[in-house]
Amino acid sequence: MTRGEKLYEGKAKVVYATDDPDVYIQDFKDSATAFDGKKKGTIQEKGRLNNAISTRLFSLLEENGVQTHFLGKDSETAMRINRLDMFQVEFVVRNVAAGSLSKRIGYPEGTPLKNPPIVEYYYKDDALGDPLLCMAHLDELGVISREDLEKATAAAVKINSVLKGFFAERGLTLVDFKLEFGKDADGVIRLGDEISPDTCRFWDSETGEKLDKDRFRRDLGGVEDAYEEVLRRIS
């Protein structure tokens, strides 16, 4: 499949057209950002690692009945994906208190939630800093219908169930993660974006060691080794 014009370049990925209008190529970058782009850097081999990790996890989800945009691996750093009309909402699924949730509700980081998962909704708007939204905000903005929100939320809960068990068997705690959904040409809601240490918090189940982008955010070092370790465990 021929790679065509560049359609979009974000913080972590570049999306290209192909000779099929309903198929894109998503190419992962080595660049890294945090804190709404205020912190920038490079994680060596991140593009290759995140492509391999996302490929494995999208395939796992498809095997478990979750519809995703993944069509196949295109190169070491890229995958073929369905074109989706993305919802302007990010879904954050939480099993353990960490990051912004710890700050908001006062739980020490690492506190297991009483009735996980909690699913939160964030408005995808860089200028506003991707704020947390309640249901009334979503209705006011009209960025997603109630029906689509319910379907995507149910999919997020199912994804959490599949991934949480999968990682637990490999000595990893799935603390929280971000998901993005959209509709394909037939109106089917599919999981898009990526599933990787960029978008998930993974902790070693025994030691609590962070194996995700928090190592970059918090200047903990060993970022590349952490991403490699996640890929090693799930391969």
N, C-alpha and C positions, 0 to 999 in steps of 0.2 A: 504494500500500500504506500503510495507516494505522499510524502510530507509536503504540504503546501504552505500558504502564507501564515505568518504568526498572527493569531487572533487576540491573544491576551498574554500578558506577562505579569505575574504576581510576585509576592515575596519569596515563594518557594517553588513555583512551577511556571512553565511556559506551555501554552496550549496552541496547537497548530491545526489548521484545516487539512483535509485529505481529499482525494478524488471522490469520496462518498460524503455527501452533505450531512449525513447523520452519524458519521464517525470522525472523531478527533484523535489527535495524539497529544498525550500529556507527558511533558518532559520535566523531570525533577532536577532542581538546581542544588548546588552545594552551598549557596548563600543561606545565612540564618539571620532572623530578626527576632526581637522580643520587645515587650512593652510598647506595643503599637508602633513598631518600627524605630523606636528611639535608640535601641541597641542593635548594632549590626555586626556581622562577622561571617566567617566561612567555616564550615565543618567539612573536613576532607572526606570525600567519598559519600557524602550525605545523599546525593542524588541517586547513586547506585543502591545504597542501603535502603532508602525509603521506597524506591521502586520495587525492590525485592520483597521487602516486608509487606507493602501494600498488595502486591501481587498474591502473596501467600494468603493474606487475610481476606481479600476480596474473594478468592477462590474458595476458601473455607466457608464464608457466608453464603455464597451461591449454592454450595453443597448442602447447606442447611435451610434452603428455601428463601433466602433474603435476596431480593433483586437489586443488583448494583449496576454501575455504568461500565464495569470492567469487561473488556472483550478479549484481551490477550496481551502478552508482553511484546513490545515492539523493539526494544534494545535494552542494554544494560541500565539505562537511566529513564526509559520511557515505556509507556503502555498505550494501547489502543482503547478508546473509551467511547461509549454512546454519547452523542450530543444531548445535553439536558438543558431545559430551561430551569435554572436554579431558583429555589425559594430564597428570599432575602432574609433568611433566618438561619442562625446556627443553633444546633441542638447540643447542649453539653450534658453528658450523662455522668452522674457522680455516685460512687459507691463508698468512698472514704473522704472525710473532710481534708481539703488541701487547697493551697492557693487562695484565690479570692473568696471562696466559700468559708474558709477558716476565718478570714478577716471579717466577713459580713455577719456570721452568726456566733463568733467567739469560741468555736471549737478548736482545741489544739490540733495542729496538723497530724494526721494519722488516726484521728478518731473515727471508728467505723460508724456509719449512719444507721439509725434505728430501723429504717424501713427502706433500704435501697432498692432500685436506684431513684435518685432525684433527677428529674429531667428539667433543665432550664432552657430558656429561649433568649437569644441575643440578636439584636438588630444588626445586620451586616451593613455597616456604614462607617468607613474609615474616618470621615470628618467628625463623627460623633463619638468615635472610640468604641464602636460595637457595644452599645449599652445593653444591660439586662432588661428584659421586657416582661411585664405581666400580661395576662390574657386580654385585659381591657386595652392595653397599648397595642397589641397585635390587631385587635378589632378596629381600633382607631386608625392605624396605619394602613390596614387592608393589604398587608404584604403576603398573607396566606389565608385561605378559607378555613373555617372551623373543621370541615370534613378532611381537608388535606393535612391540617395540623394533627388531627386525631390519628390518621393513618401513618404519618411520619413518626409521631410519638410512639405508637405501637411498634413500628419497625425498630425504633431506637432501643426500646425495652428488649425486644427479641435479640437484637445485635448484642446488647450487653450480656444477655444470658448465654449466648453462644461463646462470646469472646472471654467472658469471665471464667467459665469452666475450662476453656482451652488453655488460657494462660496459667490458671491455678495448677493444672497438670504439669506445667513446665517451670514451676517455682516462681511465678510472677504474679503479683497482685495488680489487678487493673483498677487503679485508683479513680480515675476519671478520664473522659475523652470527649472530643468534639466531633460532631457529624454534620454533614451538609447533604441535603436532598434536593432533587429536582424531578421534572417530568420529561419523559422521552417523547418522541414524535407521536406515539400512540396514547399519550396521556398517562402512562404508567409511572408511578412514583418509584424512583430508584435512588439508592445511596450513591453519592458522588464523592469528589475530592480525593482524600487519601485516608489511610489508617496507618499511623507510624509513630515513632517516638516524638515527632514534631507535634502531633495532635493528641497524643495520649500521655498519661502519667503511668509509667510502669515502675513498680518497686520490687526488689528481690523479696520474696515471701519470708525468708528467714532473717536476713540482715537489715531489711528496710532500705538498702542501697538504691538510690535513684538511677534509673536506666533510661532516661528520656531527656527532653530539651531543657528541663530544669537545671541540668548540669551546665548548660550554656547560660541560661538566665541568671543563675546564681554564682557563676564563676567557680564551679566546683572542680573543673578540669575533667579529663578522661571522657570527653564527649564522644569522640569517635569510637572508643572502646565500648562505651555503653550501647551505642547503636549496633555495633558488631555483635555484642552479646545477645541482644534481643533477637537479631536475625539467626544467630546460632541456635538459640533455644527453640525457635518456632520452625526451623527448617527440617 
